[in-house]
Amino acid sequence: MPALARRRLILLRRHARRAVALRALLRTSEVAIVALAAIIGAAVGLLAWGMGAAAHGLQELFYGIGPQMRLSSASFLPSWRLLLVPVLGGLALHGLNQLLRRWRPKPPVDPIEANALHGGRMSLTDAVVVGAQTILSNGVGASVGLEAGYAQAGGGLASRLGLFFALRRGDLRVLVGAGTAGAIGAAFDAPLTGAFYAFELVIGTYSIGALFPVVASAVSATLVARMLEAGTYAVGSVVPSVVDNALYPLALVVGVLCGLSAIVLMRGVAFTEVMLARLVPSAAWRLMVGGLCVGGLATISTVALSAGHGALHLAFVTETPARLVLLLMVVKALASMVSIASGFRGGLFFASLLIGALGGKLFAGLMAMALPPGPDPLVMSLVGMSAFGAAVIGAPLAMTFLALETTGSLAVAGLVLAAVAVAGLIVRRLFGYSFATWRFHLRGEAIRSAHDIGWINDLTAGRLMRRDPRTVPAAMDLAAFRKAVPLGATNQVVLLDEGGRYAGIVSVPEAHAAPPETATVGELARQGDRVLLPRTNARDAMAAFEAAEAEALAVVDGPGRRVLGLLTEAHLLRRYGEEVEKRRREESGIGMG
């Protein structure tokens, strides 16, 4: 072997040994995973800054706004730009979608779905796809936020690194949550908000073991975003350090109104999507129509454009007549519904904050008319922002911490917490979904949170069954059966008809105790119409056993009723219990050793 080739081989072996050692360290050391989460957070902070800068650059190019100007608060924009840019932007997005579909035909898996169904497995390709679509959608003025793209990038990067280091399922889910925590923390300059967004939406539960990597990622991402001077919104007015206890009942009323309004908004998105699909079958034309609607609303107010950072700032710091506030709310809600329903990529995160803030301000204005001087409009705006955001997004503690980190006022945070709790309860009882899980429901996925149910779907009858069950013809003489299958040989025997298809199950002890007049073993058959399919998951299989009141059920291939195996209830319950205990150990902290 030449000397150069020998050196390369030695270097490759060294790198391989180091990679194996590093993987072993990450699988056995909690500190190592926290360090990895911090590194991921720093990278996500950089990505969030880059995506935000790219979207704002497109807005500067297409709308002619200045570097420091926010599109949703821009004034004196030419009407032709407001109408033309979203329409052409919709056409451009359709072209981008066509190109991306050839490269990545499968729909992207977002962090919530990944953690709920796939054990945290995500693709960096999906992050690129969603990121490109979100940047273009936001850049042309569609009323969508970038937070979905940030979260996809953070979760995808974390998942890819976790898979590279061969992390366990529980560790990988936590790392995906840490990546999204960094994304949201960087987007809002609010590490606590990012951390609890991850706990409530992406991980699905809170645990001490998950706390450290999630916080490490959120803090490091926020610090990177601050160093890069990434644009975040802030409240420009001083909020009170003490609030009157009389404001608590008003905050509860705002929470109820926000919960009901959020349900209307989420159902409105679904209804608009169905109607647009019926009226405009072409995806390209649907995007262009959606862009035209957004542009038309923007001619009324530019609050309809983009996520709404500038408009939210103005909502906090300016005094506006109640009639105009109501108009702005309606414009923003309609623009958001049409944007998402027509196919623009993005989410309702920031739009819900703006709509809620306007709703709180409107409530304060109406109260001032009825009982002057009324509550502080800024405080009610913060309460409405958080309550409506929690109702739509499904993260009440994250929204509470957003208000706290935005204002630095514990007094206001108390009001917010009360409103958030009421809004969340209203949505939970009357609707049952957040916007993300509602979208999954419309797609046919049974996901109500990021709680790990993927392992249940992986634990199927096909995996658990005994593949070599004893089978005999159903027409077999009972005496011959007793001779062929003595007591103690097995408990259950599968019966087959003349065509080799499943005909039932017979209990061996029952067959040996049968009366003499029983001619064939088929006369003792049970569960002839009760079978399992190979893809039946553990939960559905347990329901089938309970309904059949059986100790064992055959697993067949479908209409052909060819027997593939036999599954006993005792084995199913034992394996299910083992998996549940394993998940509990993972949720109690990052698995070690």
Disulfide bonds with the S-S distance in Angstrom:
none
